[in-house]
Amino acid sequence: MTKKVLVKDLTIQILINKVEELTLRVEKSEKENKILRHENVLLKEEIAELRARIDSNSQNSNKPPSSDGYKKKTVKPALPNNKGGRQGGQNGHRGNTLQQVQVPDKIITCCPDVCICGHEFKKEKLTLAEKRQVFDLPQPKLDITEYQIFKASCPCCGQEQKGVAPEGVNAPAQYGNNVKAFAVLLNVHYKLPYKKIQLLFSDLFGYPINESTISSAGERCYDKLEESENIIKSKIIGNNVVHADETGLRTAGKLNWLHTATTLLHTYLFIHEKRGAGAIQSNKSIVKDCIGWLVHDCWGSYFNLENIKHAICGAHILRELQGLTDNGETKWAKVFKSFLLSVYMLPFEDRVKRRFHIESRYDRICGFGEKAEPPPIKTGGKGRYKRTMGRNLVERLIREKDTILAFAFNKEVPFTNNLAERDIRPAKVKQKISNCFRTFRGAEIYARIEGFISTARKNDRCVFTELSNTFKGYNFITE
């Protein structure tokens, strides 16, 4: 009996050991499977993110149109219009067709000489049949004004008196204000490098203007525009709706940022080393002093400004939704895009009447999106969670519901932030031509002058005339 008991106990112990071993293996396998499943989810998300990057373009992301390359698709308008598919100038469009003038600079008569029968016509017997006018450029030349300064000795006291040249005429030979204004306009607004301006002056006028002259003209124009810029800033601060945006600008070998605060009639630009709160809260920034609506692209630092009402650019939201739709895995994004566009197309009075319905549908679609998008995944580190692009977007839509729908229920708030984007776009063209600004001072000069030129254009002013007047000490803003 003892042997049987021992054998039985041994058998039971062996079975227990095997069960424990199998249990450990199962637990180990479950842990490994859990890790593999987690890694599989991360890899799928990474693949989806990489595919989204590959498929991203200017229509479904924040990438500029220039990044689309040569094989561009047919460009469709970002927002629908009410033209009914018609192209060209619409009813009420003010055209720019060349029109004849009443008093031409030169008149050349074209008279018949002799009839086929041999009769000679006399000029006084002719009648005007029609007029044709040719608009052409005269041969460009610099208008040279000589100031002759005389002197004389007084016959009474013997003191010698000398005539005084006008203010600003300081050298034996120098360029006038119009030439300086033209050089500044070419360099800043038309993005021509110094060498190109030299060649242009040589080709047109026969005088290759020096680089130092162009540079000093920009410096002087910058100083002269200080008062104008202060007035522009005060006008923007007092406006009820201000648009803000920023873009990277390579300056002195480092990445700096061009910021703008703009309205329908005024533009303010400034350069700063930072993009976020450091720039927005700096003494150069004016958005912190605004008290009305601030339209921006949902950059987080703007939300630190508590004294203003925020509105988010709808065009950016549409592009992100289109990016999710292009991936083919997100149905709620397509539905939300159609919903947002339908709200945009509604007359303002209808939006106000249907506000409860609009907000309810907004919440329902976001609820669908929140369920459809995978939850955040812990990736390690201190509380770090990885979210998909769709998850990030739907959480932002829920969080910023009031700012996204601000355009719908506030008539003064536009749907997009295109106004600010148009005002910073010239800087990207400038950077493509010149690659960078050599000095921070040069970037500051560009920003102030470009802001003034943009303001002049918004007010239907002749830019060349206003720059020329600026060198004389006044312009349409200060006068």
C-alpha positions in Angstrom: 0.0 0.0 0.0 2.8 2.4 0.7 4.4 1.9 -2.7 1.0 2.5 -4.4 0.5 5.7 -2.4 4.0 6.9 -3.2 3.5 6.2 -6.9 0.1 8.0 -6.8 1.5 11.0 -5.0 4.4 11.1 -7.5 2.1 10.9 -10.4 -0.1 13.7 -8.9 3.0 15.9 -8.3 4.2 15.3 -11.9 0.8 16.3 -13.2 0.7 19.4 -11.0 4.1 20.4 -12.3 3.0 20.0 -15.9 -0.1 22.0 -15.2 1.9 24.7 -13.6 4.4 24.6 -16.6 1.5 24.8 -19.1 -0.1 27.6 -17.1 3.2 29.6 -17.2 3.4 28.9 -21.0 -0.1 30.0 -21.5 0.4 33.2 -19.5 3.6 33.9 -21.4 1.9 33.3 -24.7 -0.9 35.6 -23.7 1.5 38.3 -22.7 3.4 37.8 -26.0 0.2 37.9 -28.0 -0.9 41.0 -26.2 2.4 42.7 -27.1 2.2 41.4 -30.7 -1.4 42.6 -31.0 -0.4 46.0 -29.6 2.5 46.2 -32.0 0.3 45.1 -34.8 -2.1 48.0 -34.1 0.8 50.4 -33.9 2.2 49.2 -37.2 -1.2 49.4 -38.9 -1.6 53.0 -37.6 1.9 53.8 -38.8 1.2 52.3 -42.3 -2.1 54.3 -42.5 -0.2 57.5 -41.5 2.5 56.8 -44.1 -0.1 56.2 -46.8 -1.9 59.4 -45.8 1.4 61.3 -46.2 2.1 59.7 -49.6 -1.4 60.5 -50.8 -1.5 64.0 -49.3 -1.6 67.0 -51.6 -2.8 70.6 -51.6 -6.4 69.5 -51.8 -6.5 67.3 -48.7 -3.8 68.7 -46.4 -2.0 71.9 -45.6 0.6 71.3 -48.2 1.1 74.2 -50.7 0.0 73.7 -54.4 3.6 73.9 -55.5 4.3 70.6 -53.7 1.9 68.7 -56.1 4.6 68.5 -58.8 4.0 68.5 -62.5 1.4 65.8 -62.6 -1.3 67.9 -61.0 -5.0 66.9 -61.0 -7.7 69.2 -62.3 -8.0 71.9 -59.7 -11.5 72.2 -58.3 -12.6 75.2 -56.1 -12.2 74.5 -52.4 -15.6 76.0 -51.8 -18.8 75.8 -54.0 -19.9 78.9 -55.9 -23.2 80.1 -57.2 -22.1 80.6 -60.8 -24.1 77.6 -62.1 -21.1 76.2 -64.0 -20.6 79.3 -66.1 -17.1 80.5 -66.8 -15.6 83.9 -67.4 -16.8 87.3 -66.2 -20.2 87.1 -64.5 -23.0 89.7 -64.4 -21.9 92.8 -62.5 -18.2 92.0 -62.9 -16.1 95.1 -63.6 -13.9 94.3 -66.6 -10.6 95.8 -67.6 -11.1 96.2 -71.3 -9.0 98.8 -72.9 -11.0 101.9 -73.7 -10.3 104.9 -75.9 -9.3 108.2 -74.3 -10.8 111.6 -75.2 -7.4 113.4 -75.5 -4.6 111.2 -77.0 -0.9 112.2 -76.6 -0.3 112.1 -80.4 -2.6 112.2 -83.4 -1.6 110.8 -86.8 -4.0 111.3 -89.7 -4.5 108.6 -92.3 -6.0 110.4 -95.4 -6.7 109.0 -98.9 -4.4 110.3 -101.6 -5.9 109.7 -105.0 -9.1 108.0 -106.1 -8.8 105.1 -108.6 -10.3 107.5 -111.2 -7.4 110.0 -110.7 -9.2 112.5 -108.5 -7.0 114.1 -105.8 -8.7 114.7 -102.4 -8.3 117.9 -100.5 -7.9 117.7 -96.7 -10.6 120.2 -96.0 -13.1 118.0 -97.9 -12.4 114.9 -95.8 -14.6 113.7 -92.9 -13.6 111.6 -90.0 -14.7 108.0 -90.5 -13.3 106.3 -87.3 -10.6 106.4 -84.6 -8.2 103.7 -83.7 -5.9 104.2 -80.7 -2.6 102.3 -79.9 -1.5 102.3 -76.3 2.3 101.8 -76.1 5.2 102.6 -73.8 7.4 105.6 -74.5 11.2 105.0 -74.6 12.1 104.9 -70.9 14.5 107.5 -69.7 15.5 109.2 -66.5 14.4 112.8 -66.1 17.5 114.7 -65.0 17.0 117.9 -63.0 20.0 120.1 -62.4 20.0 122.5 -59.4 22.4 125.4 -60.0 23.4 127.0 -56.7 24.6 130.6 -57.0 26.4 132.7 -54.6 27.1 136.4 -54.2 28.9 138.8 -51.9 26.8 141.5 -50.2 27.9 145.0 -51.3 26.9 146.4 -47.9 28.4 144.1 -45.3 30.7 142.0 -47.5 29.2 138.7 -46.3 29.0 135.9 -48.9 25.5 134.4 -49.4 24.8 131.1 -51.2 21.6 129.6 -52.5 20.1 126.6 -50.8 19.2 123.3 -52.6 15.9 121.6 -51.8 15.9 119.2 -48.9 17.3 115.8 -49.9 19.5 117.1 -52.7 22.8 116.5 -51.0 25.2 115.1 -53.6 26.6 116.2 -57.0 24.7 113.3 -58.6 22.0 111.2 -57.0 18.8 109.3 -57.7 15.5 110.9 -56.9 12.5 109.7 -54.8 10.8 108.1 -57.7 13.8 106.0 -58.6 14.1 104.9 -55.0 10.4 104.0 -54.8 10.6 102.0 -58.0 13.7 100.1 -56.7 12.0 99.3 -53.4 8.8 98.2 -55.2 10.8 95.9 -57.5 12.7 94.4 -54.6 10.0 94.0 -52.0 6.7 93.5 -53.9 7.9 92.1 -57.2 10.6 90.0 -55.5 13.5 91.0 -57.8 17.0 90.4 -56.4 19.5 93.3 -56.5 21.3 92.0 -59.5 18.1 91.7 -61.5 17.2 95.3 -60.6 20.6 96.4 -61.8 20.1 94.7 -65.1 16.6 96.1 -65.5 17.8 99.7 -64.8 20.6 99.2 -67.3 18.3 97.9 -70.0 15.6 100.5 -69.5 17.5 103.6 -68.6 21.2 103.0 -69.3 22.1 103.4 -65.6 23.0 100.2 -63.6 21.9 101.3 -60.2 24.2 100.2 -57.4 23.2 97.5 -54.9 24.0 99.9 -52.0 21.6 102.4 -53.4 18.8 99.8 -53.5 19.7 98.7 -50.0 19.8 102.2 -48.5 16.5 103.0 -50.2 14.9 100.0 -48.5 16.4 101.2 -45.1 15.1 104.7 -45.6 11.6 103.5 -46.7 11.5 101.3 -43.6 12.3 104.2 -41.3 9.8 106.5 -43.1 7.0 104.0 -42.7 7.2 103.7 -38.9 4.4 106.2 -38.2 2.3 104.6 -41.0 2.8 101.1 -39.4 1.7 102.4 -36.0 -1.5 103.8 -37.5 -2.1 100.5 -39.4 -1.7 98.6 -36.1 -4.2 100.8 -34.3 -6.7 100.4 -37.1 -6.5 96.6 -37.0 -6.8 96.5 -33.2 -10.0 98.5 -33.4 -11.5 96.2 -36.0 -14.2 93.8 -35.0 -12.8 90.9 -37.1 -9.0 90.2 -37.4 -7.4 87.4 -39.3 -4.1 85.9 -38.0 -1.6 83.5 -39.5 2.1 82.6 -39.5 4.6 80.9 -41.8 8.2 79.8 -41.6 10.8 82.1 -43.1 14.5 81.2 -43.4 16.4 84.2 -42.0 20.1 84.5 -41.3 20.5 80.7 -41.5 17.8 80.0 -39.0 14.1 79.3 -39.1 12.1 82.3 -38.1 8.4 83.1 -38.5 6.5 85.7 -40.4 3.3 86.6 -38.5 0.4 88.6 -39.8 -2.7 90.4 -38.4 -4.9 91.6 -41.1 -8.3 93.0 -42.0 -10.1 93.9 -45.2 -8.4 97.3 -45.4 -5.1 96.9 -43.4 -2.2 94.5 -43.2 0.4 94.2 -40.5 3.4 91.8 -40.8 6.3 91.1 -38.4 9.2 88.7 -38.0 9.9 86.8 -34.8 12.2 83.9 -33.8 9.2 82.0 -32.4 5.9 80.7 -33.8 3.9 80.3 -30.6 3.2 82.2 -27.4 6.7 83.8 -27.4 5.7 85.7 -30.6 2.0 86.2 -30.0 2.6 87.7 -26.5 5.6 89.8 -27.7 5.6 93.5 -28.0 5.6 93.1 -31.8 2.3 91.3 -31.8 -1.1 93.1 -31.8 -3.5 90.2 -31.7 -3.2 90.1 -27.9 -4.7 93.6 -27.8 -7.7 92.8 -30.0 -11.1 92.6 -28.4 -13.3 91.3 -31.3 -13.2 88.1 -33.4 -9.9 86.5 -34.2 -10.0 84.1 -37.2 -7.1 81.6 -37.3 -6.1 78.1 -38.3 -6.5 76.5 -34.8 -2.9 77.0 -33.8 -3.0 76.2 -30.0 -1.1 79.4 -28.9 -3.9 81.6 -30.0 -6.3 80.0 -27.6 -4.3 81.5 -24.7 -5.7 84.9 -25.6 -8.8 85.1 -23.4 -10.0 88.6 -24.3 -11.1 87.7 -27.8 -13.6 85.5 -29.5 -12.1 82.7 -31.6 -13.1 81.4 -35.1 -11.4 78.6 -36.9 -10.8 78.5 -40.7 -13.3 76.2 -42.3 -11.1 75.6 -45.3 -8.5 73.9 -43.2 -11.2 71.6 -41.6 -12.4 70.7 -45.1 -8.9 69.7 -46.3 -8.4 67.5 -43.3 -11.7 65.8 -43.8 -10.9 65.3 -47.5 -7.6 63.7 -46.5 -9.4 61.2 -44.3 -11.9 60.5 -47.1 -9.2 59.9 -49.6 -7.8 57.1 -47.4 -11.1 55.3 -47.9 -11.5 54.1 -44.4 -13.5 57.0 -42.8 -17.2 57.4 -43.7 -18.0 60.0 -41.0 -15.5 62.5 -42.5 -17.3 62.5 -45.8 -20.6 63.0 -44.1 -19.2 65.8 -41.9 -17.7 67.6 -45.0 -21.1 67.5 -46.8 -22.7 68.8 -43.6 -20.2 71.7 -43.2 -20.5 72.7 -46.8 -24.3 72.6 -46.6 -24.2 75.0 -43.6 -21.9 77.3 -45.5 -24.3 77.4 -48.5 -27.3 78.3 -46.3 -28.3 81.9 -46.2 -27.4 83.5 -42.8 -31.1 84.0 -41.8 -31.8 80.2 -42.3 -28.8 79.3 -40.3 -30.0 81.3 -37.3 -33.5 79.8 -37.6 -32.2 76.2 -37.8 -29.4 76.6 -35.2 -30.7 73.9 -32.9 -30.9 71.4 -35.9 -27.4 72.4 -37.1 -25.8 72.0 -33.7 -27.6 68.7 -33.1 -26.5 67.2 -36.4 -23.0 68.4 -35.7 -23.0 66.5 -32.4 -24.4 63.3 -34.0 -21.8 63.2 -36.7 -19.0 63.8 -34.2 -20.5 61.0 -32.1 -20.3 58.6 -35.1 -16.7 59.7 -35.7 -15.7 59.2 -32.1 -17.1 55.6 -32.2 -15.5 54.9 -35.6 -12.0 56.1 -34.8 -9.8 53.8 -32.8 -9.1 54.9 -29.2 -5.7 56.4 -28.2 -3.0 53.8 -27.8 -0.3 54.0 -25.1 3.1 53.9 -26.8 5.3 54.1 -23.7 6.9 57.0 -22.0 5.3 59.2 -19.4 1.6 59.0 -20.2 2.1 59.2 -24.0 -0.8 58.1 -26.1 -0.8 57.8 -29.9 -3.9 59.0 -31.8 -4.7 58.6 -35.4 -5.3 61.6 -37.6 -9.0 60.9 -37.6 -9.1 60.6 -33.8 -7.2 63.9 -33.4 -9.6 65.6 -35.8 -12.8 64.3 -34.3 -11.6 65.2 -30.8 -10.8 68.7 -32.0 -14.2 69.0 -33.7 -15.9 68.2 -30.4 -13.6 70.4 -28.4 -13.8 73.5 -30.7 -17.5 73.2 -31.8 -18.3 76.8 -31.0 -15.3 78.2 -32.8 -15.8 76.0 -35.9 -19.5 77.1 -36.1 -18.7 80.7 -35.4 -19.3 81.7 -39.0 -22.7 80.1 -39.1 -24.3 82.3 -36.4 -22.2 85.5 -36.6 -22.7 87.4 -39.8 -19.4 89.3 -39.5 -17.3 86.1 -39.2 -16.1 84.6 -42.5 -15.9 80.9 -43.2 -12.2 80.8 -44.1 -8.9 82.5 -43.0 -8.0 83.1 -46.7 -7.5 86.8 -46.0 -4.5 86.2 -43.7 -3.1 83.4 -46.0 -3.2 85.8 -49.0 -1.2 88.4 -47.1 1.6 86.0 -46.1 1.7 84.2 -49.5 4.0 86.8 -51.1 6.7 86.0 -48.6 6.8 82.4 -49.8 7.3 83.6 -53.4 10.1 85.9 -52.1 11.7 82.9 -50.3 11.5 80.7 -53.4 13.3 83.3 -55.5 15.9 84.4 -52.9 15.9 81.2 -50.8 16.3 83.2 -47.6 16.9 86.6 -46.0 20.5 87.2 -45.3 19.9 89.2 -42.1 17.1 89.6 -39.6 17.1 93.3 -40.3 16.4 92.6 -44.0 13.4 90.4 -43.1 12.1 93.2 -40.9 12.4 95.7 -43.7 10.6 93.4 -46.0 7.7 92.8 -43.5 7.0 96.5 -42.9 7.1 97.6 -46.5 5.1 94.6 -47.8 2.5 95.3 -45.1 2.2 98.9 -46.3 2.0 97.9 -49.9 -0.8 95.3 -49.1 -2.6 98.1 -47.2 -2.3 100.4 -50.2 -3.7 97.8 -52.6 -6.6 97.1 -50.3 -7.5 100.8 -50.3 -7.2 101.0 -54.1 -4.2 103.3 -54.0 -1.4 103.5 -56.5 1.4 101.7 -54.8 4.2 103.5 -56.7 2.8 106.9 -55.9 2.4 106.1 -52.2 5.9 104.8 -51.9 7.2 107.9 -53.7 5.2 110.1 -51.4 6.6 108.1 -48.4 10.1 109.2 -49.3 8.8 112.8 -49.3 7.5 112.3 -45.8 3.8 111.6 -46.2 1.3 109.0 -47.7 -2.4 108.3 -47.7 -2.3 106.9 -44.2 -0.5 109.8 -42.5 -1.9 112.7 -44.5 
